[in-house]
Amino acid sequence: RVLEWMAGDPGVRVGEVEVLSEGERRLVVEEWNDSGRVVSGGTLPELFEAQVVRTPGAVAVEFGGVGWTYGELEERANQFAWELMARGVGPGDRVGVVLERSAQWVAVVLGVVKAGAAFVPVDPAYPSERIALVLRDAEPAVVVCSAATAGVLPGTGLECLVCDDPG
């Protein structure tokens, strides 16, 4: 359908192409989405904090034998957010996150959002040239890494805030 549309009018912009037929659009937007459920608004930190109030002792994250409750994750994320803000990180800033998957990764990312910043996830397994390119383009205020991933930053000119998983 997209190819036919584009071939029929080569001047059409991709964003103007209707991918779904009218029937498909009605099915997806109206029928499948008809949950009749009111969804409360709020920011990610607000929604997370509301969940902490509801179920502070419930398991929020588990990875590699490490498990934290909502209350514990909230405490770790808040500590990290305060650390970032003490370093001048705030709304509009970006924070590079060069960590392997872990429960600590979740706490760091939540802490970045709580500080009002955006996180730039960087896979430490990327080739060093790719890591340098991503970080150069993102211009992060801070780069967070672990002792294990700090070695991927040489040549970037960026200092790493080491944040090891306390378990």
Backbone as JSON Lines, residues from 0, in Angstrom:
{"i":0,"aa":"R","n":[0.82,-1.19,0.0],"ca":[0.0,0.0,0.0],"c":[0.87,1.25,0.0]}
{"i":1,"aa":"V","n":[1.92,1.29,0.83],"ca":[2.8,2.46,0.89],"c":[3.51,2.66,-0.44]}
{"i":2,"aa":"L","n":[4.02,1.58,-1.01],"ca":[4.72,1.69,-2.29],"c":[3.77,2.16,-3.4]}
{"i":3,"aa":"E","n":[2.55,1.64,-3.4],"ca":[1.58,2.09,-4.41],"c":[1.28,3.57,-4.25]}
{"i":4,"aa":"W","n":[1.1,4.02,-3.03],"ca":[0.81,5.42,-2.75],"c":[1.96,6.31,-3.23]}
{"i":5,"aa":"M","n":[3.19,5.91,-2.88],"ca":[4.37,6.7,-3.23],"c":[4.59,6.69,-4.75]}
{"i":6,"aa":"A","n":[4.35,5.54,-5.39],"ca":[4.53,5.47,-6.84],"c":[3.46,6.3,-7.55]}
{"i":7,"aa":"G","n":[2.27,6.38,-6.98],"ca":[1.19,7.15,-7.58],"c":[1.41,8.65,-7.49]}
{"i":8,"aa":"D","n":[2.16,9.08,-6.5],"ca":[2.43,10.51,-6.3],"c":[3.84,10.66,-5.75]}
{"i":9,"aa":"P","n":[4.85,10.72,-6.62],"ca":[6.25,10.8,-6.15],"c":[6.55,12.02,-5.3]}
{"i":10,"aa":"G","n":[5.71,13.04,-5.34],"ca":[5.94,14.25,-4.56],"c":[5.41,14.18,-3.15]}
{"i":11,"aa":"V","n":[4.72,13.08,-2.8],"ca":[4.14,12.97,-1.47],"c":[5.24,12.77,-0.42]}
{"i":12,"aa":"R","n":[5.05,13.37,0.73],"ca":[5.99,13.19,1.84],"c":[5.67,11.87,2.54]}
{"i":13,"aa":"V","n":[6.67,11.22,3.07],"ca":[6.47,9.93,3.73],"c":[5.47,10.08,4.88]}
{"i":14,"aa":"G","n":[5.53,11.16,5.61],"ca":[4.62,11.37,6.74],"c":[3.17,11.53,6.33]}
{"i":15,"aa":"E","n":[2.92,11.78,5.06],"ca":[1.55,11.95,4.58],"c":[0.94,10.64,4.1]}
{"i":16,"aa":"V","n":[1.73,9.6,4.01],"ca":[1.25,8.31,3.5],"c":[0.41,7.63,4.57]}
{"i":17,"aa":"E","n":[-0.78,7.2,4.19],"ca":[-1.66,6.46,5.09],"c":[-1.26,4.99,5.07]}
{"i":18,"aa":"V","n":[-0.72,4.51,6.16],"ca":[-0.27,3.13,6.24],"c":[-1.45,2.19,6.47]}
{"i":19,"aa":"L","n":[-2.41,2.62,7.25],"ca":[-3.58,1.79,7.56],"c":[-4.76,2.2,6.7]}
{"i":20,"aa":"S","n":[-5.56,1.22,6.34],"ca":[-6.82,1.55,5.67],"c":[-7.76,2.13,6.72]}
{"i":21,"aa":"E","n":[-8.88,2.7,6.28],"ca":[-9.84,3.29,7.23],"c":[-10.36,2.22,8.2]}
{"i":22,"aa":"G","n":[-10.63,1.03,7.7],"ca":[-11.1,-0.06,8.55],"c":[-10.05,-0.49,9.56]}
{"i":23,"aa":"E","n":[-8.78,-0.59,9.12],"ca":[-7.7,-0.95,10.03],"c":[-7.51,0.12,11.1]}
{"i":24,"aa":"R","n":[-7.57,1.38,10.69],"ca":[-7.41,2.48,11.64],"c":[-8.52,2.44,12.7]}
{"i":25,"aa":"R","n":[-9.77,2.22,12.29],"ca":[-10.89,2.14,13.22],"c":[-10.68,0.98,14.2]}
{"i":26,"aa":"L","n":[-10.25,-0.17,13.67],"ca":[-10.01,-1.34,14.51],"c":[-8.95,-1.04,15.57]}
{"i":27,"aa":"V","n":[-7.81,-0.48,15.16],"ca":[-6.7,-0.22,16.08],"c":[-7.02,0.9,17.06]}
{"i":28,"aa":"V","n":[-7.51,2.02,16.55],"ca":[-7.7,3.2,17.39],"c":[-8.96,3.13,18.24]}
{"i":29,"aa":"E","n":[-10.04,2.62,17.69],"ca":[-11.31,2.65,18.41],"c":[-11.65,1.33,19.09]}
{"i":30,"aa":"E","n":[-11.57,0.22,18.35],"ca":[-12.02,-1.05,18.92],"c":[-11.0,-1.66,19.88]}
{"i":31,"aa":"W","n":[-9.78,-1.84,19.44],"ca":[-8.77,-2.46,20.3],"c":[-8.4,-1.54,21.46]}
{"i":32,"aa":"N","n":[-8.53,-0.26,21.28],"ca":[-8.13,0.7,22.29],"c":[-9.29,1.1,23.2]}
{"i":33,"aa":"D","n":[-10.43,0.46,23.06],"ca":[-11.6,0.82,23.84],"c":[-11.55,0.13,25.2]}
{"i":34,"aa":"S","n":[-10.67,0.59,26.06],"ca":[-10.52,-0.04,27.37],"c":[-11.5,0.54,28.38]}
{"i":35,"aa":"G","n":[-12.02,1.74,28.12],"ca":[-12.95,2.37,29.04],"c":[-12.29,2.67,30.37]}
{"i":36,"aa":"R","n":[-11.01,2.74,30.39],"ca":[-10.25,2.94,31.61],"c":[-9.63,4.32,31.61]}
{"i":37,"aa":"V","n":[-9.78,5.04,32.7],"ca":[-9.18,6.35,32.82],"c":[-7.72,6.17,33.23]}
{"i":38,"aa":"V","n":[-6.84,6.8,32.5],"ca":[-5.42,6.71,32.79],"c":[-4.98,8.03,33.4]}
{"i":39,"aa":"S","n":[-4.4,7.93,34.59],"ca":[-3.95,9.16,35.25],"c":[-2.68,9.65,34.58]}
{"i":40,"aa":"G","n":[-2.53,10.94,34.57],"ca":[-1.33,11.54,33.98],"c":[-0.25,11.68,35.04]}
{"i":41,"aa":"G","n":[0.85,12.18,34.62],"ca":[1.95,12.43,35.54],"c":[3.27,12.1,34.89]}
{"i":42,"aa":"T","n":[4.31,12.58,35.5],"ca":[5.65,12.28,35.01],"c":[6.07,10.9,35.48]}
{"i":43,"aa":"L","n":[7.11,10.37,34.89],"ca":[7.62,9.06,35.32],"c":[7.97,9.07,36.8]}
{"i":44,"aa":"P","n":[8.71,10.07,37.29],"ca":[9.0,10.07,38.74],"c":[7.73,10.12,39.6]}
{"i":45,"aa":"E","n":[6.73,10.91,39.19],"ca":[5.48,10.98,39.96],"c":[4.76,9.64,39.96]}
{"i":46,"aa":"L","n":[4.69,9.01,38.82],"ca":[4.02,7.71,38.73],"c":[4.77,6.64,39.54]}
{"i":47,"aa":"F","n":[6.1,6.69,39.48],"ca":[6.9,5.73,40.24],"c":[6.7,5.95,41.74]}
{"i":48,"aa":"E","n":[6.75,7.21,42.17],"ca":[6.58,7.52,43.59],"c":[5.2,7.1,44.09]}
{"i":49,"aa":"A","n":[4.18,7.22,43.25],"ca":[2.85,6.76,43.64],"c":[2.84,5.24,43.83]}
{"i":50,"aa":"Q","n":[3.58,4.53,42.99],"ca":[3.68,3.07,43.14],"c":[4.43,2.72,44.42]}
{"i":51,"aa":"V","n":[5.45,3.49,44.75],"ca":[6.2,3.27,46.0],"c":[5.27,3.4,47.19]}
{"i":52,"aa":"V","n":[4.4,4.41,47.18],"ca":[3.45,4.62,48.28],"c":[2.49,3.44,48.36]}
{"i":53,"aa":"R","n":[2.03,2.93,47.21],"ca":[1.07,1.82,47.2],"c":[1.7,0.5,47.66]}
{"i":54,"aa":"T","n":[2.92,0.22,47.17],"ca":[3.52,-1.1,47.43],"c":[5.01,-0.99,47.73]}
{"i":55,"aa":"P","n":[5.4,-0.33,48.83],"ca":[6.83,-0.12,49.1],"c":[7.63,-1.4,49.29]}
{"i":56,"aa":"G","n":[6.99,-2.47,49.75],"ca":[7.71,-3.71,50.0],"c":[7.68,-4.72,48.87]}
{"i":57,"aa":"A","n":[6.96,-4.39,47.79],"ca":[6.89,-5.31,46.65],"c":[8.18,-5.23,45.84]}
{"i":58,"aa":"V","n":[8.54,-6.33,45.22],"ca":[9.75,-6.37,44.4],"c":[9.54,-5.51,43.15]}
{"i":59,"aa":"A","n":[10.47,-4.58,42.96],"ca":[10.39,-3.67,41.81],"c":[11.32,-4.11,40.69]}
{"i":60,"aa":"V","n":[12.49,-4.63,41.04],"ca":[13.47,-5.01,40.03],"c":[14.28,-6.2,40.55]}
{"i":61,"aa":"E","n":[14.53,-7.13,39.64],"ca":[15.39,-8.27,39.94],"c":[16.31,-8.49,38.76]}
{"i":62,"aa":"F","n":[17.58,-8.7,39.05],"ca":[18.53,-8.99,37.98],"c":[19.74,-9.68,38.58]}
{"i":63,"aa":"G","n":[20.12,-10.78,38.01],"ca":[21.35,-11.47,38.42],"c":[21.43,-11.77,39.9]}
{"i":64,"aa":"G","n":[20.32,-12.15,40.5],"ca":[20.32,-12.48,41.92],"c":[20.14,-11.28,42.84]}
{"i":65,"aa":"V","n":[20.07,-10.09,42.29],"ca":[19.84,-8.88,43.07],"c":[18.39,-8.48,42.9]}
{"i":66,"aa":"G","n":[17.71,-8.26,44.02],"ca":[16.33,-7.82,43.96],"c":[16.1,-6.68,44.93]}
{"i":67,"aa":"W","n":[15.41,-5.64,44.47],"ca":[15.09,-4.49,45.31],"c":[13.6,-4.26,45.3]}
{"i":68,"aa":"T","n":[13.1,-3.83,46.44],"ca":[11.69,-3.45,46.53],"c":[11.53,-2.05,45.95]}
{"i":69,"aa":"Y","n":[10.27,-1.64,45.8],"ca":[10.02,-0.28,45.32],"c":[10.64,0.74,46.27]}
{"i":70,"aa":"G","n":[10.53,0.49,47.56],"ca":[11.12,1.41,48.54],"c":[12.63,1.5,48.41]}
{"i":71,"aa":"E","n":[13.28,0.35,48.24],"ca":[14.74,0.34,48.08],"c":[15.18,1.0,46.78]}
{"i":72,"aa":"L","n":[14.47,0.71,45.7],"ca":[14.81,1.32,44.42],"c":[14.6,2.83,44.48]}
{"i":73,"aa":"E","n":[13.53,3.26,45.13],"ca":[13.26,4.7,45.31],"c":[14.41,5.36,46.05]}
{"i":74,"aa":"E","n":[14.87,4.73,47.12],"ca":[15.97,5.3,47.92],"c":[17.25,5.4,47.09]}
{"i":75,"aa":"R","n":[17.59,4.37,46.35],"ca":[18.81,4.38,45.52],"c":[18.7,5.41,44.4]}
{"i":76,"aa":"A","n":[17.54,5.47,43.76],"ca":[17.36,6.43,42.66],"c":[17.42,7.86,43.19]}
{"i":77,"aa":"N","n":[16.82,8.11,44.35],"ca":[16.86,9.45,44.94],"c":[18.29,9.85,45.3]}
{"i":78,"aa":"Q","n":[19.04,8.93,45.88],"ca":[20.44,9.22,46.22],"c":[21.22,9.59,44.97]}
{"i":79,"aa":"F","n":[20.98,8.84,43.9],"ca":[21.7,9.12,42.66],"c":[21.25,10.44,42.06]}
{"i":80,"aa":"A","n":[19.95,10.74,42.12],"ca":[19.45,12.01,41.6],"c":[20.09,13.18,42.35]}
{"i":81,"aa":"W","n":[20.19,13.07,43.67],"ca":[20.81,14.14,44.45],"c":[22.29,14.28,44.09]}
{"i":82,"aa":"E","n":[22.96,13.17,43.84],"ca":[24.38,13.23,43.42],"c":[24.51,13.97,42.1]}
{"i":83,"aa":"L","n":[23.64,13.67,41.17],"ca":[23.67,14.36,39.88],"c":[23.38,15.85,40.03]}
{"i":84,"aa":"M","n":[22.36,16.17,40.82],"ca":[22.01,17.59,41.0],"c":[23.13,18.35,41.71]}
{"i":85,"aa":"A","n":[23.83,17.68,42.63],"ca":[24.97,18.31,43.31],"c":[26.09,18.62,42.31]}
{"i":86,"aa":"R","n":[26.12,17.89,41.21],"ca":[27.12,18.13,40.16],"c":[26.59,19.1,39.1]}
{"i":87,"aa":"G","n":[25.42,19.67,39.34],"ca":[24.87,20.67,38.43],"c":[23.98,20.13,37.33]}
{"i":88,"aa":"V","n":[23.65,18.85,37.38],"ca":[22.79,18.25,36.37],"c":[21.34,18.61,36.67]}
{"i":89,"aa":"G","n":[20.61,19.0,35.63],"ca":[19.21,19.35,35.81],"c":[18.45,19.29,34.51]}
{"i":90,"aa":"P","n":[17.26,19.89,34.48],"ca":[16.43,19.87,33.28],"c":[17.19,20.36,32.05]}
{"i":91,"aa":"G","n":[17.01,19.64,30.96],"ca":[17.66,19.99,29.71],"c":[19.02,19.35,29.51]}
{"i":92,"aa":"D","n":[19.59,18.8,30.59],"ca":[20.89,18.13,30.47],"c":[20.7,16.69,30.03]}
{"i":93,"aa":"R","n":[21.79,16.14,29.51],"ca":[21.82,14.73,29.15],"c":[22.9,14.04,29.99]}
{"i":94,"aa":"V","n":[22.63,12.8,30.34],"ca":[23.57,12.0,31.13],"c":[23.84,10.72,30.35]}
{"i":95,"aa":"G","n":[25.1,10.49,30.02],"ca":[25.48,9.25,29.36],"c":[25.48,8.12,30.39]}
{"i":96,"aa":"V","n":[24.89,7.0,30.04],"ca":[24.83,5.85,30.94],"c":[25.54,4.69,30.25]}
{"i":97,"aa":"V","n":[26.77,4.44,30.68],"ca":[27.59,3.38,30.1],"c":[27.72,2.28,31.15]}
{"i":98,"aa":"L","n":[26.65,1.55,31.3],"ca":[26.59,0.47,32.29],"c":[26.07,-0.8,31.63]}
{"i":99,"aa":"E","n":[26.49,-1.92,32.18],"ca":[25.92,-3.19,31.74],"c":[24.55,-3.33,32.38]}
{"i":100,"aa":"R","n":[23.73,-4.2,31.84],"ca":[22.41,-4.43,32.41],"c":[22.56,-4.9,33.86]}
{"i":101,"aa":"S","n":[21.76,-4.29,34.72],"ca":[21.78,-4.64,36.14],"c":[20.64,-3.92,36.84]}
{"i":102,"aa":"A","n":[20.41,-4.27,38.09],"ca":[19.44,-3.53,38.89],"c":[19.93,-2.1,39.06]}
{"i":103,"aa":"Q","n":[21.24,-1.93,39.19],"ca":[21.8,-0.58,39.34],"c":[21.51,0.28,38.12]}
{"i":104,"aa":"W","n":[21.49,-0.31,36.93],"ca":[21.17,0.44,35.71],"c":[19.79,1.08,35.86]}
{"i":105,"aa":"V","n":[18.83,0.32,36.39],"ca":[17.47,0.83,36.57],"c":[17.48,2.0,37.55]}
{"i":106,"aa":"A","n":[18.21,1.86,38.68],"ca":[18.29,2.93,39.67],"c":[18.94,4.18,39.08]}
{"i":107,"aa":"V","n":[19.98,4.01,38.29],"ca":[20.66,5.15,37.67],"c":[19.74,5.87,36.7]}
{"i":108,"aa":"V","n":[19.08,5.13,35.83],"ca":[18.2,5.75,34.84],"c":[17.04,6.47,35.54]}
{"i":109,"aa":"L","n":[16.46,5.86,36.55],"ca":[15.39,6.51,37.3],"c":[15.93,7.76,38.0]}
{"i":110,"aa":"G","n":[17.14,7.69,38.55],"ca":[17.76,8.85,39.18],"c":[18.0,9.98,38.21]}
{"i":111,"aa":"V","n":[18.42,9.65,36.99],"ca":[18.64,10.67,35.96],"c":[17.32,11.39,35.66]}
{"i":112,"aa":"V","n":[16.24,10.63,35.5],"ca":[14.94,11.21,35.2],"c":[14.45,12.05,36.39]}
{"i":113,"aa":"K","n":[14.68,11.57,37.61],"ca":[14.29,12.33,38.79],"c":[15.04,13.66,38.88]}
{"i":114,"aa":"A","n":[16.27,13.69,38.38],"ca":[17.06,14.94,38.37],"c":[16.57,15.88,37.27]}
{"i":115,"aa":"G","n":[15.67,15.41,36.43],"ca":[15.12,16.24,35.37],"c":[15.88,16.14,34.06]}
{"i":116,"aa":"A","n":[16.86,15.29,34.01],"ca":[17.69,15.16,32.81],"c":[17.2,14.0,31.94]}
{"i":117,"aa":"A","n":[17.81,13.89,30.78],"ca":[17.54,12.78,29.87],"c":[18.74,11.84,29.92]}
{"i":118,"aa":"F","n":[18.48,10.55,29.79],"ca":[19.6,9.62,29.78],"c":[19.91,9.19,28.36]}
{"i":119,"aa":"V","n":[21.2,8.98,28.12],"ca":[21.67,8.53,26.82],"c":[22.27,7.14,27.06]}
{"i":120,"aa":"P","n":[21.52,6.08,26.73],"ca":[22.06,4.74,26.97],"c":[23.16,4.41,25.97]}
{"i":121,"aa":"V","n":[24.27,3.91,26.49],"ca":[25.4,3.53,25.65],"c":[25.81,2.12,26.04]}
{"i":122,"aa":"D","n":[25.74,1.21,25.1],"ca":[26.12,-0.18,25.36],"c":[27.64,-0.24,25.45]}
{"i":123,"aa":"P","n":[28.18,-0.66,26.6],"ca":[29.64,-0.72,26.73],"c":[30.3,-1.74,25.8]}
{"i":124,"aa":"A","n":[29.49,-2.61,25.17],"ca":[30.03,-3.58,24.23],"c":[30.22,-2.99,22.83]}
{"i":125,"aa":"Y","n":[29.72,-1.75,22.62],"ca":[29.92,-1.1,21.32],"c":[31.41,-0.93,21.07]}
{"i":126,"aa":"P","n":[31.8,-0.85,19.81],"ca":[33.2,-0.51,19.5],"c":[33.51,0.88,20.06]}
{"i":127,"aa":"S","n":[34.74,1.1,20.48],"ca":[35.13,2.37,21.11],"c":[34.83,3.58,20.23]}
{"i":128,"aa":"E","n":[34.98,3.42,18.91],"ca":[34.7,4.54,18.01],"c":[33.22,4.92,18.07]}
{"i":129,"aa":"R","n":[32.35,3.92,18.16],"ca":[30.91,4.16,18.22],"c":[30.55,4.86,19.53]}
{"i":130,"aa":"I","n":[31.14,4.4,20.64],"ca":[30.89,5.01,21.94],"c":[31.32,6.48,21.91]}
{"i":131,"aa":"A","n":[32.5,6.73,21.38],"ca":[33.0,8.11,21.31],"c":[32.08,8.98,20.46]}
{"i":132,"aa":"L","n":[31.6,8.45,19.34],"ca":[30.7,9.2,18.46],"c":[29.38,9.53,19.17]}
{"i":133,"aa":"V","n":[28.78,8.54,19.82],"ca":[27.51,8.75,20.51],"c":[27.66,9.81,21.59]}
{"i":134,"aa":"L","n":[28.72,9.7,22.39],"ca":[28.92,10.64,23.48],"c":[29.29,12.04,22.97]}
{"i":135,"aa":"R","n":[30.03,12.11,21.91],"ca":[30.38,13.41,21.33],"c":[29.12,14.11,20.81]}
{"i":136,"aa":"D","n":[28.26,13.35,20.13],"ca":[27.02,13.93,19.6],"c":[26.05,14.31,20.71]}
{"i":137,"aa":"A","n":[25.98,13.51,21.77],"ca":[25.02,13.76,22.85],"c":[25.45,14.9,23.77]}
{"i":138,"aa":"E","n":[26.74,15.16,23.83],"ca":[27.28,16.2,24.72],"c":[26.72,16.08,26.14]}
{"i":139,"aa":"P","n":[26.93,14.93,26.79],"ca":[26.36,14.75,28.13],"c":[27.06,15.63,29.17]}
{"i":140,"aa":"A","n":[26.28,16.07,30.17],"ca":[26.83,16.84,31.28],"c":[27.7,15.93,32.14]}
{"i":141,"aa":"V","n":[27.31,14.67,32.22],"ca":[27.99,13.67,33.04],"c":[27.87,12.33,32.32]}
{"i":142,"aa":"V","n":[28.87,11.49,32.48],"ca":[28.8,10.11,31.99],"c":[28.9,9.2,33.21]}
{"i":143,"aa":"V","n":[27.97,8.28,33.33],"ca":[27.94,7.33,34.44],"c":[28.45,6.0,33.92]}
{"i":144,"aa":"C","n":[29.36,5.41,34.67],"ca":[29.87,4.09,34.3],"c":[30.17,3.32,35.57]}
{"i":145,"aa":"S","n":[30.59,2.09,35.41],"ca":[31.03,1.27,36.54],"c":[32.53,1.12,36.41]}
{"i":146,"aa":"A","n":[33.15,0.54,37.42],"ca":[34.59,0.29,37.34],"c":[34.9,-0.59,36.13]}
{"i":147,"aa":"A","n":[33.97,-1.5,35.82],"ca":[34.17,-2.42,34.7],"c":[34.02,-1.73,33.35]}
{"i":148,"aa":"T","n":[33.18,-0.7,33.25],"ca":[32.94,-0.07,31.95],"c":[33.71,1.23,31.76]}
{"i":149,"aa":"A","n":[34.39,1.72,32.8],"ca":[35.13,2.99,32.69],"c":[36.21,2.92,31.62]}
{"i":150,"aa":"G","n":[36.71,1.73,31.35],"ca":[37.77,1.56,30.37],"c":[37.37,1.85,28.94]}
{"i":151,"aa":"V","n":[36.08,1.98,28.66],"ca":[35.66,2.24,27.28],"c":[35.65,3.73,26.95]}
{"i":152,"aa":"L","n":[35.95,4.58,27.94],"ca":[35.88,6.03,27.72],"c":[37.17,6.7,27.27]}
{"i":153,"aa":"P","n":[38.35,6.06,27.37],"ca":[39.54,6.77,26.92],"c":[39.4,7.3,25.5]}
{"i":154,"aa":"G","n":[39.88,8.51,25.3],"ca":[39.79,9.11,23.98],"c":[38.55,9.96,23.8]}
{"i":155,"aa":"T","n":[37.61,9.9,24.74],"ca":[36.4,10.71,24.61],"c":[36.58,12.07,25.27]}
{"i":156,"aa":"G","n":[37.56,12.2,26.16],"ca":[37.76,13.44,26.88],"c":[36.74,13.66,27.98]}
{"i":157,"aa":"L","n":[35.96,12.64,28.28],"ca":[34.91,12.77,29.29],"c":[35.32,12.06,30.57]}
{"i":158,"aa":"E","n":[34.95,12.66,31.68],"ca":[35.2,12.04,32.98],"c":[34.0,11.18,33.34]}
{"i":159,"aa":"C","n":[34.26,10.08,33.99],"ca":[33.2,9.14,34.33],"c":[32.87,9.21,35.81]}
{"i":160,"aa":"L","n":[31.59,9.3,36.11],"ca":[31.1,9.19,37.48],"c":[30.89,7.69,37.71]}
{"i":161,"aa":"V","n":[31.76,7.08,38.51],"ca":[31.7,5.64,38.72],"c":[30.6,5.33,39.73]}
{"i":162,"aa":"C","n":[29.72,4.46,39.31],"ca":[28.56,4.09,40.11],"c":[28.46,2.58,40.1]}
{"i":163,"aa":"D","n":[29.15,1.94,41.02],"ca":[29.13,0.47,41.03],"c":[27.92,-0.06,41.75]}
{"i":164,"aa":"D","n":[27.46,-1.2,41.3],"ca":[26.3,-1.88,41.85],"c":[26.66,-2.4,43.24]}
{"i":165,"aa":"P","n":[26.02,-1.88,44.29],"ca":[26.33,-2.34,45.63],"c":[25.73,-3.69,45.97]}
{"i":166,"aa":"G","n":[24.92,-4.24,45.07],"ca":[24.33,-5.56,45.3],"c":[23.04,-5.51,46.05]}
